[in-house]
Amino acid sequence: MLLVPPVVSLNATKISLKSVPKNKVSISVPSQAAETMPRVATAIVYCEANFGDIDGKTANGLIRRSEKYEIISVIDSEKAGLDTGMVLDNKPNAIPICRDLDDALEQAGSVPDYFIFGMAPSSGMLSKHERGIVLEAMSHGMNIVNGLHEFLNDDPVFAAACIASEVEIVDVRRPRAKKDLQMFSGRIAEVTCPVIAVLGTDCAIGKRTTATILTRALNDSGITTVMIGTGQTGLTQGARYGVALDAIPSQFCAGELEATIVKAFEIENPDVIVVEGQGALSHPAFSSSSFILRGSCPDGFVLQHAPGRSVRCDFEKMAMPTPASEINLIETFADTKIIGLTINHEKMSDIEVSATITQYEQELDVPVTDALTRSPERLVDMVLTAFPGLKGKLAANA
């Protein structure tokens, strides 16, 4: 029998090594495999009325990629009975959408290890109803993964529920203690491989998804690449290196990101480092993009744009910028260069995507693609065109 490994909390202040509750401690595997193959924790993702939509981006991301958890199902009563893969990408993946927690537990057949809050509301807080759902999950013996700005470990009600149900809460966004936070030092100059930031013209536009696909495509081609997560979803998915920038005091944002990139470079010795973007530099509601540009000092950037959006997400009176204007702003703000544009195809047909790719390639004179619907080789070519010295890595790994 293989014991479930300790759960490593993403709380940067203190790494917690609490065991998974006793009702979920073992699975049968061959004895030899038990020595080398740790069991992946199982999880239900809560995304009521938002799966496949903008505010459901954490759940959407976990369905597309999760190194840390085996996703058993998603809860969204409005899409109950559907396949999550079909909803997101029109490709079945056998992960069902359930009506509610009881339905999810019944379909799972046993209590999963984790209940993940899979939404990213602009408030960053749980509603009264959502608090009840999370507490109900804890009463069943499920640990909680919380990516909101509200730290549930600090709430007396949730703290008591942890003790009563012998579970833990992982507050993904909780930063390290202020005494341990680092300011920008200039050590980013020691990173000699290309650093590529994936930025955007709006929030919730697909920057993390594109960064993930780009990282995988480069690794698959033989170019060793490490992705740096900068938000709660990337960290929840299992990014080995990252920091939730929007939860860190602004004085330390650039330094914390710089330190994370330097650490990844020293440990992994990669050929490329990809940095996940946040918000948009031109968006007055977000500052993270400026810290990403300052802390990572990227050699180049990929810009993600949604041609089908006329206004900013959650800001109906704020028109979307053009890619050209955002590129100009970024290149003026930082010593970096555009290496390519990627399309978010929401509200667009495939024919419209193809026409838009052609239009922007002619207008901007850079490679353009859709990371989700076009071959990942286009992303690799985009990087090789900008950094031809990497082509030797392809030959070495052929």
C-alpha positions as MATLAB code, in Angstrom:
seq = 'MLLVPPVVSLNATKISLKSVPKNKVSISVPSQAAETMPRVATAIVYCEANFGDIDGKTANGLIRRSEKYEIISVIDSEKAGLDTGMVLDNKPNAIPICRDLDDALEQAGSVPDYFIFGMAPSSGMLSKHERGIVLEAMSHGMNIVNGLHEFLNDDPVFAAACIASEVEIVDVRRPRAKKDLQMFSGRIAEVTCPVIAVLGTDCAIGKRTTATILTRALNDSGITTVMIGTGQTGLTQGARYGVALDAIPSQFCAGELEATIVKAFEIENPDVIVVEGQGALSHPAFSSSSFILRGSCPDGFVLQHAPGRSVRCDFEKMAMPTPASEINLIETFADTKIIGLTINHEKMSDIEVSATITQYEQELDVPVTDALTRSPERLVDMVLTAFPGLKGKLAANA';
ca = [
       0.000    0.000    0.000;
       1.226    3.477   -0.823;
       0.768    6.163    1.770;
      -0.316    9.556    0.519;
       2.624   11.968    0.750;
       2.475   15.016    3.012;
       0.750   18.048    1.594;
       3.170   20.906    0.972;
       1.382   24.169    1.598;
       1.889   26.999   -0.880;
       1.925   29.427    2.039;
       5.325   31.024    1.525;
       5.479   32.118    5.151;
       5.751   28.585    6.437;
       5.787   25.280    4.627;
       3.246   23.021    6.273;
       3.690   19.249    6.211;
       0.266   18.138    7.329;
      -0.875   14.659    6.349;
      -3.942   14.034    4.264;
      -6.879   12.877    6.452;
      -6.900    9.231    7.444;
      -9.923    8.326    5.330;
      -7.788    8.809    2.221;
      -4.441    7.294    3.108;
      -3.791    4.491    0.669;
      -4.093    3.039   -2.798;
      -2.869   -0.281   -4.110;
       0.153   -0.274   -6.412;
       2.964   -2.758   -7.125;
       5.602   -2.623   -4.393;
       8.386   -1.562   -6.763;
       6.289    1.291   -8.140;
       5.423    2.372   -4.603;
       9.046    3.325   -4.057;
       9.166    5.719   -7.014;
       5.627    6.847   -7.892;
       3.969    9.190   -5.389;
       0.187    9.358   -5.558;
      -1.213   12.539   -7.070;
      -3.774   14.208   -4.812;
      -7.336   14.171   -6.148;
      -9.519   17.269   -6.260;
     -12.962   18.665   -7.017;
     -13.021   22.194   -8.447;
     -15.840   24.568   -7.525;
     -16.815   26.960  -10.324;
     -20.527   27.599   -9.954;
     -22.040   29.466  -12.937;
     -18.580   30.399  -14.238;
     -16.904   27.366  -15.805;
     -15.614   28.243  -19.262;
     -16.129   31.937  -18.578;
     -13.678   34.689  -17.630;
     -14.197   34.517  -13.847;
     -13.739   30.745  -13.986;
     -10.159   31.054  -15.210;
      -8.678   29.075  -12.304;
     -10.955   26.108  -12.994;
     -10.394   26.478  -16.733;
      -6.639   26.425  -16.226;
      -6.730   23.389  -13.952;
      -8.712   21.404  -16.499;
      -6.231   22.239  -19.236;
      -3.184   21.523  -17.062;
      -2.556   20.397  -13.505;
       0.706   18.867  -12.341;
      -0.246   19.043   -8.678;
      -3.758   17.576   -8.632;
      -5.813   14.948  -10.447;
      -9.034   16.818  -11.169;
     -12.023   14.515  -10.624;
     -14.817   16.913  -11.554;
     -15.975   20.526  -11.700;
     -19.062   21.872   -9.923;
     -21.250   24.190  -12.022;
     -25.004   23.576  -11.916;
     -25.573   25.554  -15.123;
     -23.422   23.132  -17.157;
     -24.042   19.931  -15.165;
     -23.793   16.761  -17.228;
     -21.376   18.207  -19.772;
     -17.766   17.213  -20.336;
     -15.277   19.878  -19.217;
     -13.036   19.368  -22.227;
     -15.927   19.847  -24.627;
     -16.953   23.072  -22.899;
     -13.450   24.545  -23.024;
     -11.889   23.253  -26.229;
     -14.468   21.028  -27.934;
     -12.313   17.998  -27.034;
     -13.696   15.436  -24.527;
     -11.495   14.626  -21.526;
     -13.863   12.489  -19.369;
     -13.835   15.012  -16.512;
     -17.527   15.691  -15.753;
     -19.310   18.833  -14.638;
     -21.495   18.121  -11.600;
     -24.616   19.777  -10.239;
     -23.378   20.325   -6.670;
     -21.028   18.919   -4.034;
     -23.262   15.912   -3.284;
     -23.385   15.055   -6.991;
     -19.597   15.416   -7.278;
     -18.967   13.165   -4.270;
     -21.412   10.568   -5.556;
     -19.747   10.459   -8.966;
     -16.262   10.339   -7.406;
     -17.191    7.271   -5.332;
     -14.980    8.433   -2.449;
     -13.955   11.681   -0.818;
     -11.263   13.479   -2.873;
      -8.275   14.967   -1.102;
      -8.972   18.587   -2.035;
     -11.751   21.053   -2.753;
     -10.372   23.839   -4.938;
     -12.155   27.169   -5.182;
     -11.830   27.622   -8.935;
     -13.095   31.143   -9.503;
     -11.342   34.502   -9.576;
     -13.995   37.156   -8.819;
     -12.911   40.780   -8.992;
     -13.749   41.174   -5.293;
     -11.235   38.487   -4.335;
     -13.574   37.413   -1.518;
     -15.972   34.556   -0.769;
     -19.692   35.302   -0.733;
     -21.793   34.129    2.220;
     -23.094   31.208    0.168;
     -19.606   30.236   -0.977;
     -18.366   30.246    2.627;
     -21.033   27.669    3.400;
     -20.008   25.476    0.452;
     -16.346   25.521    1.485;
     -17.231   24.671    5.094;
     -19.419   21.813    3.859;
     -16.505   20.418    1.849;
     -14.297   20.601    4.945;
     -16.913   18.694    6.958;
     -16.535   15.816    4.486;
     -12.790   15.693    5.195;
     -11.552   17.624    2.168;
      -8.593   19.988    2.344;
      -9.160   23.410    0.781;
      -7.160   25.256   -1.873;
      -8.010   28.958   -1.782;
      -6.569   31.332   -4.364;
      -8.463   34.445   -3.279;
      -7.093   37.566   -1.601;
      -9.028   36.524    1.517;
      -6.802   34.269    3.647;
      -9.094   31.663    5.173;
      -6.513   30.477    7.682;
      -6.939   33.870    9.388;
     -10.709   33.420    9.750;
     -11.693   31.973   13.171;
     -14.598   30.013   11.679;
     -12.397   28.289    9.096;
      -9.581   27.790   11.597;
     -12.019   25.973   13.897;
     -13.308   23.884   10.983;
      -9.735   22.801   10.185;
      -9.333   21.462   13.706;
     -12.760   19.834   13.822;
     -12.388   18.044   10.472;
      -8.610   17.466   10.645;
      -7.991   19.190    7.316;
      -5.899   22.114    6.126;
      -6.416   25.221    4.046;
      -3.836   26.262    1.472;
      -3.989   30.057    0.993;
      -2.174   30.218   -2.326;
      -1.725   33.979   -2.432;
      -0.276   34.395    1.059;
       3.179   36.001    0.696;
       6.187   35.411    2.847;
       6.705   37.469    5.982;
       7.761   41.035    5.165;
      11.138   40.495    6.818;
      11.860   37.796    4.233;
      10.751   39.738    1.146;
      13.461   40.894   -1.252;
      13.920   44.158   -3.103;
      15.270   44.414   -6.640;
      19.053   43.940   -6.632;
      20.113   43.865  -10.275;
      21.013   40.161  -10.122;
      18.675   39.593  -13.067;
      21.719   40.538  -15.180;
      23.231   37.191  -14.138;
      20.511   35.359  -16.092;
      22.152   34.743  -19.449;
      19.408   32.788  -21.214;
      16.549   34.582  -23.021;
      13.752   35.691  -20.708;
      10.388   35.960  -22.475;
       7.356   37.606  -20.865;
       3.849   36.756  -22.056;
       1.908   40.005  -21.670;
      -1.571   41.061  -22.776;
      -3.949   43.828  -23.730;
      -6.407   42.942  -20.936;
      -6.832   40.778  -17.860;
      -8.184   37.200  -18.100;
      -7.183   37.055  -21.746;
      -5.125   33.844  -21.857;
      -1.595   34.912  -20.930;
      -1.068   31.973  -18.568;
      -2.485   29.483  -21.066;
      -0.229   30.766  -23.833;
       2.785   30.808  -21.498;
       2.047   27.191  -20.529;
       1.677   26.005  -24.120;
       4.805   27.920  -25.163;
       6.821   26.363  -22.338;
       5.640   22.863  -23.199;
       6.281   23.352  -26.924;
       9.835   24.557  -26.342;
      10.600   21.672  -24.001;
       9.115   19.177  -26.462;
      11.411   20.583  -29.162;
      14.486   20.051  -26.974;
      14.869   23.627  -25.716;
      14.927   23.394  -21.921;
      12.419   25.945  -20.674;
      11.155   26.956  -17.233;
       7.942   28.887  -16.654;
       7.650   31.418  -13.843;
       4.118   31.670  -12.443;
       2.957   35.075  -11.231;
      -0.645   34.403  -10.188;
      -2.754   32.071   -8.088;
      -3.837   29.794  -10.942;
      -0.323   29.025  -12.153;
       0.768   28.265   -8.599;
      -2.271   26.050   -8.030;
      -1.530   24.185  -11.252;
       1.860   23.273   -9.815;
       4.354   25.809  -11.142;
       7.715   24.949   -9.569;
       8.783   28.582   -9.545;
       6.517   31.517   -8.977;
       5.068   34.221   -6.782;
       1.566   35.712   -6.543;
       2.577   39.264   -7.362;
      -0.744   40.940   -6.596;
      -0.499   39.882   -2.943;
       2.972   41.354   -2.338;
       3.622   44.946   -1.165;
       4.575   46.955   -4.236;
       8.023   47.816   -2.883;
       9.009   44.155   -3.088;
       7.237   42.975   -6.266;
      10.111   43.486   -8.691;
      12.623   42.038   -6.222;
      10.581   38.939   -5.414;
      10.105   38.190   -9.109;
      13.766   38.835   -9.850;
      14.823   36.485   -7.027;
      12.479   33.770   -8.283;
      13.851   33.994  -11.826;
      17.469   33.968  -10.628;
      16.732   30.909   -8.473;
      15.143   29.065  -11.399;
      18.112   29.940  -13.613;
      20.667   28.740  -11.069;
      18.885   25.479  -10.283;
      17.536   24.488  -13.709;
      20.167   25.994  -16.051;
      17.471   26.450  -18.717;
      17.802   27.581  -22.312;
      14.756   29.858  -21.967;
      12.704   31.309  -19.113;
       9.045   32.176  -19.768;
       7.344   34.613  -17.387;
       3.557   34.616  -17.055;
       2.063   38.090  -17.387;
      -0.701   39.714  -15.341;
      -3.262   42.352  -16.305;
      -2.092   44.796  -18.968;
       0.407   47.632  -18.800;
      -2.171   50.014  -20.287;
      -4.920   48.982  -17.854;
      -5.299   51.476  -14.983;
      -6.777   48.826  -12.673;
      -3.625   46.681  -12.609;
       0.011   47.329  -11.742;
       1.417   43.813  -12.022;
       2.564   44.196  -15.633;
       4.895   47.045  -14.676;
       6.445   44.947  -11.911;
       6.840   41.996  -14.280;
       8.671   44.167  -16.800;
      10.867   45.680  -14.078;
      11.593   42.465  -12.190;
      12.171   40.139  -15.152;
      13.829   42.624  -17.556;
      12.644   40.409  -20.438;
      14.690   40.113  -23.603;
      11.458   39.817  -25.546;
       7.712   39.523  -25.055;
       4.734   37.825  -26.622;
       1.538   39.880  -26.600;
      -1.824   38.153  -26.116;
      -4.842   39.939  -27.626;
      -8.567   39.196  -27.977;
      -9.820   40.778  -31.223;
     -13.385   39.795  -30.318;
     -13.416   42.056  -27.254;
     -14.540   45.619  -27.787;
     -14.225   46.640  -24.127;
     -12.042   45.618  -21.188;
     -13.094   42.725  -18.996;
     -15.288   44.055  -16.117;
     -14.962   47.627  -17.470;
     -17.771   48.170  -19.954;
     -16.918   51.828  -20.610;
     -13.228   51.184  -21.238;
     -12.370   50.337  -24.852;
      -9.791   47.684  -25.638;
      -6.421   48.984  -26.856;
      -5.023   47.975  -30.215;
      -2.066   45.576  -30.241;
       0.055   48.288  -31.880;
      -0.636   50.775  -29.084;
       0.115   48.213  -26.359;
       3.339   47.162  -28.078;
       4.449   50.776  -28.326;
       3.664   51.358  -24.649;
       5.570   48.258  -23.512;
       8.619   48.965  -25.664;
       8.658   52.567  -24.446;
       8.319   51.540  -20.803;
      10.959   48.785  -20.860;
      14.100   47.787  -22.751;
      12.488   44.872  -24.564;
      11.061   43.913  -27.957;
       7.951   42.245  -29.329;
       8.671   38.768  -30.711;
       5.127   37.749  -31.591;
       1.400   38.186  -31.109;
      -0.989   35.457  -29.934;
      -4.747   35.488  -30.422;
      -7.484   34.734  -27.915;
     -10.199   33.409  -30.227;
     -13.227   34.075  -28.011;
     -16.281   35.146  -30.073;
     -14.394   34.326  -33.304;
     -14.840   31.615  -35.940;
     -11.829   29.696  -37.215;
     -12.042   31.574  -40.498;
     -11.978   34.869  -38.624;
      -8.947   33.728  -36.631;
      -7.043   32.896  -39.820;
      -7.931   36.233  -41.390;
      -6.929   38.091  -38.227;
      -3.583   36.293  -38.073;
      -2.833   37.371  -41.638;
      -3.984   40.929  -40.948;
      -1.829   41.376  -37.841;
       1.241   39.784  -39.437;
       1.052   42.345  -42.215;
       0.242   45.233  -39.870;
       2.780   44.497  -37.127;
       5.479   42.597  -39.085;
       5.769   39.913  -36.381;
       4.715   36.238  -36.241;
       1.091   35.763  -35.142;
      -0.736   32.609  -34.021;
      -3.465   31.190  -31.790;
      -1.811   29.001  -29.157;
      -4.919   26.888  -28.600;
      -6.059   26.207  -32.166;
      -2.865   26.327  -34.221;
       0.214   24.097  -34.129;
       2.559   24.732  -31.176;
       5.394   24.666  -33.697;
       4.368   28.217  -34.618;
       5.233   29.323  -31.092;
       8.599   27.591  -31.291;
       9.326   29.268  -34.634;
       8.377   32.597  -33.074;
      11.043   32.151  -30.396;
      13.687   30.812  -32.792;
      13.182   33.760  -35.127;
      13.773   36.183  -32.263;
      16.636   34.196  -30.704;
      18.360   32.264  -33.531;
      21.116   31.116  -31.191;
      18.632   28.599  -29.775;
      18.515   26.700  -33.086;
      21.637   24.839  -32.023;
      19.645   23.295  -29.186;
      17.321   21.733  -31.734;
      20.225   20.170  -33.616;
      21.813   18.930  -30.387;
      18.595   17.189  -29.373;
      17.621   15.868  -32.797;
];
